[in-house]
Amino acid sequence: MSKKTIASNRKAKFEYFLLEHYEAGLVLKGSEIKSIRARQVSIAEAYIQIEGNQAWLIESHIAPYDPASRENHDPKRKRKLLLNKREIKQIWEDIKQKGLTVVPTEVYLKDGKAKIDIAVAKGKKLYDKRREIAQRDFQRDLEREGNRR
């Protein structure tokens, strides 16, 4: 059960409080999985959309795989996420009732299969972000002082 991280959305951890995580499979074409294995994927601008009983990954970029030539995929196409109905229903209820959102946090390979970690998240206010930056700077200063001695 080895997990190899391919891409992560560092911005999501700064912009949101990540509340609940789900592991989802991705429905991919052959050239897409080859590009993912070559680490040519970005989920920085991506988001998750729920339509009916299905979840979709929107605006993720998987670079075209050059050797695939004419059989290549559209880099920004909509990709279906593989989740249980129960999980999709739970995510949908969180979005509607609590005013939360769903963001992709990490793409990784697990036992040779591409998986994506998605999180139900609550947006941070500006003062939350400032507090986090101040805390990080304070920790960095403490570490520097410790290294000088």
N, C-alpha and C positions, 0 to 999 in steps of 0.2 A: 504494500500500500504506500508507494512512494509518491510524493507530491512535489512537482517541480513548477515553481512560480514563473510565469511567462511575462505577465504585465500586471501592474497594480495602479490603482487610482489613488494617489497620495492626496490629491486635492479633496477627495470625498471626506477623508478623516479630518481635514481642516474646516470644511464648509458645513459639516453635519455632525450631529450626535448619532452614532450608529447604534441602533437599539437591538435589532434581531437579525441574525445572519441565516441565509439559506444557500445550499449548494444546488446548482442547476446544471444540467447538461446542455450542450449547444447542438442544434441541428446545423451541420456544416456540409459543404461540398468538398470534394477531394482536394482541390487546389487550396481551399481555405485551411484545412488541417495542416497541410505542408507549410503554409505561410506562418501559421501559429507555432509550429515546431521550430521554425527559423526565427522566432521572436519578432515577427513583423506585424505586431498588433498594437492598437491603442484604444483604451476605453476612457480616456480623459474627458471627452465630450459626450459620452454615451449615457443613455438613460433607459429605464425599463417602463414598458407600457403594458397594461392589462386590457385585453379585448375579449369580452365574453369569458370563456374558460381557458384562455391561452395567454401566456406571457411572451412578450417580444423584446428583444434587445435592439434598440434604435440608435443610429448614429455612431456605432462602433466602426473602427477602421481596421480592416484586415487587408494588408497590401496584396496586390496581384502576385501570383507565383509565376515567374518568368518562363520556366520550362513548360508550363501548361498551355501557352500560346492561345489558341482560339477557344479552348475549353475553360478559359479563366472566368472568375467570378467578378461581380460588381463589388468594389471595396466597401461601400457604405450601405449595402443592402440590409433589409430587415431580417433578423435571425430569430427563429423560434427557440424558446427556452423550455427545457424538459423539467417540469415540476409536477408534483402530485396535485390532484384537484383540491385536496384539503389545504395544501400549502398556498395555492393560488387564491382560494377563498379567504384564508387568513390574511394574506397580503392585501387583498381587495378591501376587506373590512377595516384594516388598519389605515389604509389610504382614505377611505370615505369617512369613517367616524372620527378619527383622531387627527386628520389633516396632515398626515405624514407623506413621505415620498419614498421611492425605491431607487437605489443607486447601485451600479456595479462597483465592486471594490477590488476584485482580483480575478485574473484569468490564469489557470494553471492546468497542468497535465497530471492526471491521476490514473495510474495503471494504463497509460497510453491513450486515455480519452481526455478530450478537452472539457474542462468544467469551468464554471464561473461562480464566484461567490458574490451574492447580492445581499444588500442590507436594507431593511426598513429603517428610515432615518428621519430625524427632525432637524430642520435648518437651525444653524446657530445665528444668534444676533451678533451685531458688530462688537458689543462689549464682551461677549464670550470669546470671540477671536482675539481681541486685544489681550484679555486675561491669559489666554493660552500662549500667546507670543511672549508676554512678560514672564510667565512661569518658565518657559523654555530658555529665555535669556538668563534668568536667574540661575537655573541649573547649570548652564554652560559656564557662567562666571564661577560658580562653586567648584566645578571640575577643574577649571584653569588654576584657581587658587590651590587646590589640592595637588596639582601636578608641579607647581612651583616649589613646593616644600620638600 
